Amino acid sequence: MLTYKAAHDAETISVSIQDKPLNGLLEKEWLLTNSRGGFSSASIIGCNTRRYHGLLVGSHLPPANRIVALSNCLESMEGKDCQFSLSNFEFDHAIDPNGYSHLLEFRKDLGVHFEYETALADLTKSIYLLPDSDIAALVYEFSNIRQPFEFAVRPFTAMRDFHSLGHSGNNLSSIWNESELVVRGDSPEMGQLILRCEPMRFEQSPQWWNRFFYRMERQRGQDCFEDIWSPGRYKQRVDGPGRIVLWAGLFDNDESHDVLAKMEIEVAMDAIRLHQKELFKQRPPQDSIERKLFIAADQFVIERTIDNEPTLTLLAGFPWFLDWGRDTFISLEGLCLSTGRPDVAWGVLKTFAKAVSEGMIPNRFDDYGRDPHYNSIDASLWFVHAAFCYFRKTKNSSHFSHTLLPAIKWIMDSYRKGTRFGIGADTDALITGGDVNTQLTWMDAKFDGISFTPRYGKAVEINALWYSNLCELTEYYRGENEKAANFYGLLAKRVRHSFQEQFWNDGRGCLNDCILLSKKPDASIRPNQIFAVSLPHSPLSAVQQKGVVEVVEKELLTPYGLRTLSPSDARYKGQCAGPQGQRDAAYHQGTVWAWLIGSFVEAYLKVHSFDPTAKRRCRTFLSKLLNHLDNETCLGNISEIFDGESPHHPRGTFAQAWSVAEVLRARQMCQDG
């Protein structure tokens, strides 16, 4: 049972550990992040269950080139007649050592904390990650000393790309210079990990520890064993209450790391506290749940450098995603505008506006800093939608007209005339794009040459976005430029007529999912049709909008979001588990996506005129997701996806930007009444 404790400066999540099933403890995770895309993460008993877990995962080209630098530590206490290990590692399905047997409680607030009780002393172990640098602090605070003992910490230094796994024989090395330990990987691209822990003494005793087992990788059908190197161990005699701080920083090879010598834990905690305080300055959260959602939302706001200039962007999810254009602009309203941070929204919009190419924004920036990838049909249209959301919220005509409007016009004109991948307006004014070899919409799962949700041609959400954006331009120009207003207005009228003609399925009382290049409609019942209701401008009549909402509620709604395919469809898959091919086959064929709940709530409220009864009902739609935020998977976060079948086990990334964004936005929409 998780409970909340009062804290002076942060929401606190605490978990009682004793007498809890081990498997359940290993399924719960924690996450700390910084503004560079770096993070610290593990299970709530400190055992790494993923290749992505680590006490310090930093970035050499923020937010790309992420390195698992410090994987974990082996901590032990040895007295005159007893000794205790406080750590937990899993090897071939056996936990050794089993430090969780001395662990009373896990707690997360500004950092994470582990409360231990042993026959030698009580210990609080805390981990903090600095907000603007790849520096972590491990703080050990001893109290209730029952007899003197020797405390030892053996760091495990992976120094590898965060997608890969390490193996013994890799050429890791270390240098001890009397105050700092410098660890280097087997290539210059890994940089250097610096460890500093005064007044502890360091003993060089390099060891390879073999076959660490990562159970979450096994579940995902991935390689799940790793060898990790340790250069030695720190030791210190403890005979009274006190505190020891181990600093860990990841730096480039030619970067100065003198900063560690000057670090003070109180100053570091103040920096974290101040950063969190700034989150609530513009729009104070209304309650504890909203406060936690604001904190979760901030994790995805990071800096990236483009043309040697730092600029803002949004990560799609932890632990493995970078900044995807589609995810960014679906998330922007919830992560930035709903949290009272229009300055962040502006920075993100400006970042992508500068990257427009051939009338398209990047679908994603590259993991290793190479050229952006322009391979989606919807990301650019979501950018236009998000830009108008920003303009409505801020009324900042200067930012909008000087920077965003040129990018918007370039996108809309390119989509009308034609751009990459055959994207362009057909003779009926609807947007078509792609072919049998491409996956351009958000339902893009493809494995071993197989596209599991072929949606090339005219996709329903693409044309709903196209119509809504045309209406936005019409309204923007009305009274300012009548020629432009009339042009976009007439085009929107043609799109509306064609949309109803092509997509409305009278027999089912809802919308077809897409019109293939063969002109054949795909009548699959999918959630993409909900955007034709939820977006600011709908091409449907009021009766049609209500029909869409009713069908989606009946066929697709679950306690954790919307299914991607109706269970009545023969292709439906109710579980998204196993090897990658098996997961990809289910990814958009029945799997539940949490982010879709935002548009469903908005559509439901629209067709029910935002009345108090509808708002109360929508709050029930969100209750399980809010419980998930508090109690399941990565505490204080919302997962990417869930199984289509009950009990809807969480899958995918454990902290997903658009899941947090849309739950936050939906909750704010249905708060009154």
C-alpha positions, -999 to 999 in steps of 0.1 A, spaced: 0 0 0 15 34 -10 8 64 11 16 101 9 35 119 36 36 156 42 68 172 29 80 207 31 90 210 -5 77 181 -25 51 155 -29 63 123 -12 55 88 -23 64 61 2 62 23 0 65 0 29 88 -28 18 87 -54 46 66 -85 41 58 -75 5 61 -101 -24 95 -98 -40 81 -99 -76 58 -70 -68 86 -49 -55 107 -56 -86 79 -44 -108 78 -10 -92 104 15 -104 116 50 -98 129 77 -120 149 109 -116 157 131 -146 177 162 -156 173 188 -183 199 170 -206 179 138 -211 199 121 -185 183 101 -157 187 77 -127 164 48 -123 160 13 -108 134 -8 -90 122 4 -56 145 -21 -38 175 -9 -58 178 -39 -81 183 -32 -118 157 -50 -138 164 -33 -172 194 -26 -193 183 11 -191 185 11 -153 214 29 -137 224 53 -109 238 77 -136 227 76 -172 242 107 -189 242 123 -223 272 134 -243 251 152 -270 220 162 -250 196 145 -252 213 120 -275 244 97 -271 232 85 -237 256 64 -216 250 41 -187 280 53 -166 274 42 -130 252 11 -131 248 3 -94 268 -1 -62 274 -29 -38 271 -16 -2 280 -35 29 284 -31 66 308 -54 86 310 -54 124 328 -75 149 305 -105 147 281 -97 119 279 -83 84 251 -71 61 248 -64 24 224 -37 15 223 -42 -22 202 -64 -45 214 -80 -78 197 -106 -98 217 -135 -114 200 -163 -133 167 -157 -114 184 -156 -79 187 -124 -59 222 -121 -43 228 -104 -20 193 -98 -6 196 -64 9 159 -58 7 155 -80 38 169 -50 58 149 -24 38 120 -9 57 107 17 33 112 34 -1 105 71 -5 105 95 -34 104 133 -32 132 156 -45 153 124 -46 148 88 -37 154 73 -3 159 38 11 154 33 48 175 3 63 176 -12 97 203 -36 108 218 -49 140 248 -25 135 230 7 127 202 24 108 209 38 74 191 62 50 205 59 15 194 88 -8 200 95 -45 198 129 -61 203 139 -97 213 175 -104 188 193 -126 212 207 -152 242 184 -153 251 147 -155 260 145 -118 244 122 -92 249 122 -54 246 90 -33 241 101 3 245 76 32 233 88 66 239 66 96 220 68 129 214 47 160 249 32 159 248 0 179 285 -9 174 313 3 152 316 -12 118 333 -8 84 311 5 56 321 -4 20 308 8 -14 319 -10 -46 308 9 -77 298 -10 -108 308 11 -139 291 0 -171 303 29 -194 283 17 -224 256 30 -248 223 28 -230 207 5 -257 235 -21 -255 248 -45 -229 284 -49 -215 305 -80 -216 336 -91 -198 367 -84 -218 356 -49 -228 386 -26 -223 375 -5 -193 402 12 -172 405 34 -142 430 59 -127 430 68 -90 446 101 -83 443 103 -44 410 122 -45 391 111 -76 385 79 -95 385 83 -133 369 55 -152 370 53 -190 351 30 -214 365 11 -244 361 40 -268 366 78 -265 329 83 -273 321 70 -238 338 99 -221 348 95 -185 331 88 -153 345 106 -123 338 94 -87 347 113 -56 339 103 -21 358 120 7 367 110 34 364 74 23 396 56 12 397 38 -21 411 3 -26 419 -7 -62 406 -42 -68 393 -44 -103 367 -72 -109 343 -83 -136 310 -95 -123 292 -117 -148 257 -124 -159 236 -98 -142 201 -107 -152 175 -81 -163 140 -96 -160 122 -68 -179 145 -75 -209 136 -112 -208 99 -102 -208 105 -81 -239 123 -110 -257 156 -91 -256 191 -102 -245 189 -101 -207 224 -108 -193 252 -84 -188 288 -84 -173 298 -52 -154 332 -40 -143 341 -26 -109 374 -8 -104 376 -13 -66 358 -2 -35 355 26 -10 358 19 27 353 39 59 350 30 96 318 43 112 316 46 149 290 73 153 262 91 135 273 108 103 270 112 66 290 101 36 284 115 0 296 97 -31 296 120 -61 294 106 -97 297 127 -128 298 119 -165 321 142 -185 335 144 -220 372 134 -222 384 170 -226 359 185 -201 370 199 -168 355 180 -138 368 202 -110 332 209 -102 330 177 -82 356 189 -58 334 219 -50 301 201 -47 281 204 -15 251 183 -9 230 211 7 237 233 -23 227 205 -47 195 199 -29 187 236 -29 192 236 -67 167 207 -71 143 223 -47 145 257 -65 139 240 -99 108 223 -86 96 255 -70 98 272 -104 74 247 -119 46 260 -99 52 297 -102 30 306 -132 1 282 -124 1 268 -89 -13 232 -89 -49 230 -75 -43 198 -55 -18 170 -47 -27 150 -78 -22 180 -101 11 187 -84 24 152 -91 12 155 -127 31 189 -130 63 172 -117 58 143 -141 53 167 -170 85 186 -163 106 154 -167 101 156 -205 113 192 -209 149 191 -220 175 211 -239 191 201 -272 217 219 -291 210 229 -327 236 248 -347 255 254 -314 225 270 -298 207 255 -268 170 252 -274 140 234 -258 124 202 -268 102 175 -253 113 139 -249 87 113 -259 94 89 -230 117 73 -206 138 52 -206 145 49 -243 127 75 -265 142 109 -276 122 139 -290 96 128 -316 78 155 -335 44 137 -333 47 130 -296 60 165 -289 30 184 -304 4 160 -291 20 165 -257 27 203 -259 -7 215 -247 -7 193 -216 29 194 -207 34 231 -213 2 251 -215 -18 232 -189 10 236 -165 13 274 -170 46 273 -189 39 291 -223 76 301 -224 85 264 -227 59 258 -253 73 288 -273 108 274 -270 97 239 -283 77 254 -312 106 276 -322 130 246 -321 109 226 -346 99 256 -367 136 261 -375 138 224 -386 110 225 -412 122 209 -445 101 206 -476 71 216 -456 76 189 -430 88 190 -394 110 162 -382 93 131 -370 123 126 -347 157 139 -341 185 112 -344 196 92 -313 232 99 -322 231 135 -334 228 129 -372 203 146 -395 166 146 -384 142 120 -398 113 133 -419 91 103 -422 56 110 -408 25 124 -423 9 136 -390 37 153 -371 36 185 -392 -2 188 -388 1 183 -351 27 211 -351 2 234 -367 -25 224 -342 -1 230 -313 10 264 -327 -27 276 -327 -32 263 -292 -2 284 -281 -16 314 -299 -50 311 -283 -35 307 -249 -10 335 -250 -23 359 -276 13 365 -285 9 378 -320 46 387 -324 58 352 -317 31 337 -338 32 359 -369 70 362 -371 81 327 -364 53 302 -363 30 314 -391 57 311 -419 63 275 -408 25 269 -407 20 283 -442 49 263 -456 35 231 -441 -1 237 -453 10 248 -488 33 218 -491 6 194 -480 -18 210 -505 7 209 -534 27 178 -525 59 168 -506 78 137 -495 63 102 -496 35 112 -520 19 134 -493 -5 159 -508 -41 169 -515 -60 146 -539 -86 159 -564 -112 158 -536 -90 181 -514 -83 153 -489 -47 145 -479 -33 113 -491 2 98 -487 24 68 -485 23 34 -501 26 -2 -493 63 2 -482 57 31 -458 42 36 -423 36 73 -420 9 76 -394 13 71 -356 2 34 -361 36 27 -376 45 -8 -362 66 -27 -387 88 -58 -382 107 -80 -406 91 -62 -436 56 -67 -423 34 -36 -417 8 -46 -391 -15 -16 -396 -12 -5 -433 -29 29 -434 -14 44 -466 -38 66 -486 -62 89 -467 -62 84 -430 -91 97 -409 -71 116 -383 -48 132 -409 -78 147 -427 -95 157 -394 -63 176 -386 -61 190 -421 -97 203 -419 -93 217 -384 -61 235 -393 -76 250 -424 -105 264 -403 -79 278 -378 -62 296 -407 -95 309 -419 -104 323 -385 -69 338 -381 -71 357 -414 -107 368 -410 -107 406 -407 -70 408 -414 -66 393 -449 -100 385 -465 -83 370 -496 -64 345 -475 -95 339 -453 -117 331 -483 -90 308 -498 -87 287 -468 -124 288 -460 -134 275 -494 -107 248 -492 -120 238 -458 -156 236 -472 -144 212 -499 -126 191 -474 -156 189 -451 -178 177 -480 -153 151 -491 -146 140 -456 -182 132 -449 -186 115 -483 -155 93 -480 -152 86 -443 -187 84 -429 -199 47 -426 -236 49 -423 -240 12 -416 -218 14 -385 -227 49 -375 -191 60 -372 -161 67 -394 -140 45 -416 -104 44 -405 -88 51 -439 -93 51 -476 -66 30 -492 -50 40 -525 -73 15 -542 -102 37 -531 -114 9 -509 -124 21 -474 -109 4 -444 -139 2 -419 -118 -10 -390 -131 4 -357 -101 23 -344 -96 53 -321 -83 76 -348 -119 87 -356 -122 104 -322 -101 133 -334 -128 143 -359 -148 152 -328 -122 164 -303 -103 188 -325 -113 225 -324 -132 222 -357 -151 191 -367 -161 182 -402 -190 162 -388 -226 171 -380 -236 170 -343 -255 137 -348 -224 122 -365 -201 134 -337 -223 118 -311 -224 85 -331 -186 84 -332 -183 90 -294 -208 62 -287 -191 37 -309 -157 45 -295 -170 42 -259 -187 9 -266 -159 -8 -286 -126 8 -275 -128 25 -241 -110 8 -212 -100 20 -177 -66 29 -191 -74 46 -224 -86 35 -258 -79 2 -275 -64 5 -310 -87 -20 -325 -121 -33 -316 -121 -67 -298 -148 -78 -323 -122 -76 -351 -105 -109 -361 -71 -92 -360 -75 -80 -324 -46 -89 -300 -53 -84 -264 -17 -87 -251 14 -68 -260 42 -90 -247 70 -113 -258 97 -108 -285 97 -76 -306 79 -92 -335 51 -104 -313 48 -70 -295 49 -50 -328 20 -72 -341 -1 -62 -311 12 -26 -307 -17 -10 -327 -40 -41 -330 -58 -39 -297 -32 -25 -273 -45 3 -251 -28 37 -254 -32 60 -224 -27 93 -244 -60 87 -263 -80 93 -232 -74 130 -235 -91 133 -269 -119 109 -259 -127 130 -228 -127 161 -249 -150 146 -275 -173 132 -248 -176 166 -231 -182 183 -264 -211 161 -274 -226 165 -239 -221 203 -239 -196 201 -210 -224 197 -185 -216 187 -149 -229 152 -152 -206 146 -182 -177 160 -163 -184 137 -133 -185 107 -157 -153 117 -173 -136 118 -139 -144 81 -136 -127 75 -170 -95 88 -154 -96 72 -120 -76 41 -129 -49 61 -147 -45 84 -117 -42 53 -94 -16 40 -118 3 73 -114 5 67 -77 8 30 -73 20 11 -104 51 6 -125 72 38 -124 59 57 -93 48 92 -102 46 85 -139 21 70 -165 31 42 -188 30 43 -226 6 14 -232 -15 -13 -215 -28 -47 -226 -61 -46 -244 -74 -74 -221 -81 -71 -184 -62 -66 -161 -46 -43 -187 -10 -49 -176 12 -18 -183 37 -22 -211 62 -1 -231 80 28 -216 73 34 -179 71 72 -183 55 85 -215 51 122 -223 18 121 -241 3 98 -215 11 123 -187 1 153 -209 -33 140 -220 -43 127 -185 -34 161 -171 -52 180 -198 -83 157 -195 -84 161 -157 -84 198 -160 -112 197 -185 -135 178 -163 -126 193 -129 -156 217 -126 -191 204 -120 
